[in-house]
Amino acid sequence: MTPVGDPGPFSAHLGFRVVRADAQGAVVEADPQPEHLNGGGILHGGYLSALLDSATGWAVHGAGPAGMVAPHVTLTTQFLKAGVAGRPLVATATCTSLGRRICTTEAEVSQGGKVVARATGTHAVIVSGG
């Protein structure tokens, strides 16, 4: 299991908290604020995408060897419902396959028990010294 640590400067700036990251997946939480809304008054898609990006990244780190770096190659996001500020978000993600060079992930973001967005992704696998 990869220890859960600092979510990184960008994720910390957005207020993301890594709750769990292990071989079974990752859980990342966030408390969206008014500054995370778009001009229409709902959560900005970029905010939700960043949360999905972070959750899938942590799922890969939890599943892979220590020292692995796994930047996204693709992230395909589907927005299902409008998210709002002031209500917690919970992102859950899993690493669905882990190869020597590429791995795949799935994730969803829920708010109030309803899925607001989901994503699939692929990540490059980069291991130190390899």
C-alpha positions as CSV (number, residue, x, y, z in Angstrom):
1,M,0.0,0.0,0.0
2,T,1.2,3.5,-0.9
3,P,1.1,5.8,2.1
4,V,-1.5,8.5,1.9
5,G,0.2,11.8,2.0
6,D,0.1,15.3,0.7
7,P,-2.3,15.6,-2.3
8,G,0.2,17.9,-4.1
9,P,0.1,21.7,-4.4
10,F,-2.6,22.0,-7.0
11,S,-5.0,19.5,-5.3
12,A,-4.3,21.1,-1.9
13,H,-5.1,24.5,-3.5
14,L,-8.5,23.2,-4.5
15,G,-9.1,21.7,-1.1
16,F,-8.9,18.0,-2.0
17,R,-8.3,15.5,0.8
18,V,-6.9,12.0,0.1
19,V,-8.8,9.8,2.5
20,R,-7.6,6.4,1.3
21,A,-5.3,5.1,-1.4
22,D,-4.5,1.3,-1.5
23,A,-4.8,-1.7,-3.8
24,Q,-8.6,-1.5,-3.6
25,G,-8.7,2.1,-4.9
26,A,-8.8,5.6,-3.6
27,V,-11.2,8.0,-2.0
28,V,-10.7,11.7,-2.3
29,E,-13.0,14.3,-0.7
30,A,-13.6,18.0,-1.4
31,D,-15.8,20.8,-0.1
32,P,-16.6,23.0,-3.1
33,Q,-17.0,26.7,-2.5
34,P,-18.6,29.5,-4.5
35,E,-15.3,30.2,-6.3
36,H,-15.6,26.7,-7.8
37,L,-18.8,27.6,-9.7
38,N,-19.1,28.5,-13.4
39,G,-21.1,31.5,-14.7
40,G,-24.3,29.4,-14.6
41,G,-24.0,28.9,-10.8
42,I,-23.1,25.1,-10.9
43,L,-19.7,23.4,-10.2
44,H,-17.2,24.1,-13.0
45,G,-16.4,21.0,-15.1
46,G,-12.7,21.7,-14.6
47,Y,-13.1,21.4,-10.9
48,L,-14.9,18.1,-11.2
49,S,-12.3,16.9,-13.8
50,A,-9.5,17.8,-11.4
51,L,-11.1,15.8,-8.6
52,L,-11.5,12.8,-10.9
53,D,-7.9,13.3,-12.1
54,S,-6.6,13.3,-8.5
55,A,-8.7,10.3,-7.5
56,T,-7.6,8.1,-10.4
57,G,-4.0,9.1,-9.9
58,W,-4.2,8.1,-6.2
59,A,-5.8,4.8,-7.2
60,V,-2.9,4.0,-9.5
61,H,-0.4,4.9,-6.8
62,G,-2.2,2.7,-4.3
63,A,-2.1,-0.2,-6.7
64,G,1.4,0.2,-8.1
65,P,5.0,-0.2,-6.7
66,A,6.5,2.5,-4.5
67,G,8.2,5.3,-6.4
68,M,5.9,4.9,-9.5
69,V,4.8,8.0,-11.3
70,A,1.6,7.7,-13.4
71,P,0.7,10.8,-15.4
72,H,-2.5,10.7,-17.4
73,V,-2.4,9.8,-21.1
74,T,-6.2,10.2,-21.4
75,L,-9.1,11.2,-19.1
76,T,-12.6,10.9,-20.5
77,T,-15.2,12.6,-18.3
78,Q,-18.9,12.4,-18.3
79,F,-21.0,15.0,-16.4
80,L,-24.3,13.5,-15.2
81,K,-25.8,16.1,-12.8
82,A,-25.1,19.6,-11.8
83,G,-23.0,19.9,-8.7
84,V,-23.4,22.7,-6.2
85,A,-21.2,24.6,-3.7
86,G,-21.5,24.0,0.0
87,R,-22.1,20.2,-0.2
88,P,-19.2,17.7,0.1
89,L,-18.0,15.7,-2.9
90,V,-16.7,12.2,-2.6
91,A,-14.6,10.8,-5.5
92,T,-14.0,7.0,-5.6
93,A,-11.5,5.5,-8.0
94,T,-10.1,2.1,-8.9
95,C,-7.1,1.0,-11.0
96,T,-8.7,-1.6,-13.3
97,S,-5.5,-2.8,-14.9
98,L,-1.8,-2.2,-14.2
99,G,0.7,-3.1,-16.9
100,R,4.4,-2.4,-17.2
101,R,3.8,0.7,-19.4
102,I,0.1,1.6,-19.2
103,C,-2.7,1.3,-16.6
104,T,-6.4,2.1,-16.7
105,T,-8.7,3.6,-14.2
106,E,-12.4,4.3,-13.4
107,A,-13.8,6.9,-11.1
108,E,-17.0,8.7,-10.0
109,V,-17.8,11.8,-8.0
110,S,-20.9,11.8,-5.8
111,Q,-22.6,14.6,-4.0
112,G,-25.4,13.8,-1.5
113,G,-25.4,10.2,-2.6
114,K,-25.9,10.9,-6.3
115,V,-23.3,10.5,-9.0
116,V,-22.5,13.9,-10.6
117,A,-19.6,12.9,-12.8
118,R,-17.6,9.8,-13.8
119,A,-14.4,9.2,-15.8
120,T,-12.2,6.6,-17.3
121,G,-8.5,7.1,-17.8
122,T,-5.2,5.7,-18.9
123,H,-1.9,6.5,-17.3
124,A,1.7,6.0,-18.3
125,V,3.6,3.9,-15.8
126,I,7.0,5.4,-15.0
127,V,9.1,3.6,-12.4
128,S,12.3,5.1,-11.0
129,G,15.3,3.7,-12.7
130,G,13.3,2.2,-15.5
